[in-house]
Amino acid sequence: MPIFTLNSTVTRVPAMLTLAAALLLGACGSAPPARMEPSAWPGTPSLSDEQAHDIAIHALGLVGTPYRYGGNTPDTGFDCSGLIGYVYRQRVGTPPPRTVAQLNQWGQPIDANELRTGDLVVFGRGRSPSHAGIYVGEGRFVHAPSSGGTVRLDHLQSRHWSNQNPAFRRP
């Protein structure tokens, strides 16, 4: 059995526990793979219709919250992925990935005609998505758009957003 010193005391730890700890610590320090299978992201919830509705209502309630780069609470403000993370943690208890690129791999891809409340809208041209929001129904989504702005409700068919190469994900 391995021996570790903690606070000047010798502690014996079974080999399996040591292996488990090493695996967990290794996972914490590593970045997620660049490309994961859509359903393979750890902690991807399978949302009920009620949860999806609750997510949309909660997101709508945050409209007007200030934008803040890196922000992830109503008190400090939100960036786009911070808003999504906050809403999902509050309504489902499952934290989504933190970056837009990671959100673009979370859940399952869906077609625009399959959108329901609570789905993710991810924008960006080319390989790197640059922005994300939460679909709330009737062609609209809630998002934290930019520095100096506030969380707001926009339409997917607006001139700006329809040209941003939207993709849709169902967590």
Secondary structure by P-SEA (a helix, b strand, c coil): cbbbbcccbbbbbcaaaaaaaaaaaaaaacccccccccccccccccccaaaaaaaaaaaaaacccccccccccccccccaaaaaaaaaaaaccccccccaaaaaacccccccccccccbbbbbbcccccccccccccccbbbbbccccccbbbbbcccccccccbbbbbcc
